[in-house]
Amino acid sequence: MEYKIPLDQSAFYNGETVLVDGQGLSVTTFVYPTGVKAVRLRHPSADVIMLPYQGQQIWSAVFSGRELAMRSMFSEPQAERDVLHNLARFLLHCGVTGIGSPAPGDRHVLHGELPNAPYQHAWLVVGEDENGSFIGLSGSYEYIEAFNHHYRFTPLVKLYQGSTLLRAHVALENLNQTPLEYMYLAHINLRPVDNGRLVYTARVNPATVRVRANLPPTFQAKPGYLEFVQQLAGHPELHHELKPGMPYDPEVVFYINYLADEQGWASCMQMHPDGSADVVRHKPDQLSHGVRWICRTANQEGLGFEPATAEVEGYSAEKAKGNVRVLASGEVFRADYQMGLLNAEQASEERGKISALTGMSW
């Protein structure tokens, strides 16, 4: 059972307006001072802020009193289309014409047109399914480029009663009469913690956990950075513990070959010193590439667990690797993933499953 409640952009106000309140779940709407409209999903252990008309980003995700989103230069969302002028703190959808930095000759912008896309429609979902009672946000963005792309992108994020996990589903439909090339990345940005430990469903070696050797042209390598990257390339396990002072400045990117469990899920955790964990799960048969992004600078800190259809070298490079997918006319690509917080008992259980699957002692 699921009910759909259409949202109206004209009905957003500076103060918070309650739209749903019942069974321990609530939805409110408000407008940031920058003019960006927001939806807040809540229950006693969760407080999630999303931007219904700007990329359907997840701006903030607080579970059990802890902010999971990266430490950002942005205190509030900006009414911008360029991803570097409004980088979502927790989740931004990336694609479809490209992901990553465009190479010379590529026509797409950084991470494509999805991150701050102006959605034409947005709606709440309220209901109950096999996982319990839920509230959520969905919407649709139709992209049209004359003589080229025409598609509809529809994401959905659900928050369940009593749960500290968000469940996401995305759908991409080709509205053209001709095939559509596409790429997609779920740019999930966690907040790294000193001495946190990364635990994930991969058999770790330099072939399965690969370090990107080059920096995007917008970055400059600092002294010692290239030597650090070379060290990680030969020994990727060195990044599993987030020791203070490790030079992830401006960033280090890894490409990971994830394994899936019997239900088809891959899992990646940042285990905190108190035993709890931040977790992201995805299905490699849908999102076949794992991207990990670590940034720890004086101005911002992010730990990206990012399932994707390709690596993040831009359209031309990914095309050459065979990573650009194609949708036939009317065909729909779908993907599911989960993100959130595990308590110490849940994290220990997840760690045991990961050890059993990978044959590694985590």
C-alpha positions, 0 to 999 in steps of 0.5 A: 500500500502506497500513497502519492502526495504531489508537491506544489512549489508555490506551497513552500514557506520560510517556516516549516510546514507540516505535511505528514505526521503519524505513526512516529513519522513526519514530513515538513517543508521549508525554504532556505534563506538562499531560496532553495526548497527543502523537505525534512523526513523524520522519526525519533532516530532520523532527521533527513533533509532533501532538495525536491527541486534541485537534484533531489539531493540529500543535503543532510542525514542525521541518525541517532544524533550523528550527522553522516554527511561530509564536512562541507564548505557549504552551510546551506544549499545554494541555488546553483546548477554547477556542482562545484557551487552546490555540492550535496553534502550526503547524496547527489545523483550524477550522470547521465551524459557523463560522470567525473571530470570531462576529458578534452573533447567531452561535451558533458559538465563535471558529473553531468547534468543530474547533480543540481537538475531542476526537477519539473515534478516532486511528490511524497510517498507514504505507505507500508510494505514488507519493510514496515511503514515509510515516508519518502520523496520522489520526483521526475526530471525530463532532460531534452537536448535537441538532436541528442538526448531525451530521457526521464530520471526518477529517483525515490528515497524511503525512510522507514519507521524506526530504521536508520537506513535509507532505501533508494531506487532510481529509474532512467527511461529513454524517451528517444526513438533512438538508443541512449548512451548513459552513465550513472553514479550515486555520489554518497558522501560520508563524514570520515572519522579519525581511526575509522576502519573501512570494511567491505565486500572485496578481496583486497589486492592491487588488482581489485582495489585500484588507485586512480593515478591522475588528478583532475585538471582542476587540482594541483598535487602537493609535495608528497602526494604522488608518492602517497598515491604510489604507496596506496597503489601497491598496498591498498590495504593501507587506506583501510584505517583512517589515520589522522594526518594521511595526506588525502589532499585534495583527494584520492580515488579508488576503483573497487571490484565488489563481491555480492552476497547470496541476495545480490548485495555488496556492502561497505562500512566505515566502522567508528571507534565506538563499534557503530558504522556508516554503511552503503549497500548496492547491487553489483549486477545493477551498478557494476563499478565501485568508486571510493573517494577520500578527501581530508583537507582543512576546508572539507572532509568526505568519504565517498562510497559511490556505486556506479555504472562506470569509473569517473574519467569522463565520457570519452575515457569510459567509452574507450573502456567499454563502460558507457551503457546503452538503453534502447528506445523506451527501455528503463534502467533501474538500480537500488541501494541503501545508506545509513547507520548501523549500531554496534551489534548490527555492525559486528554482524555485518562485519562477520558476513563480510569476512565470511564472503571475502575470506578475509579477516577484517 
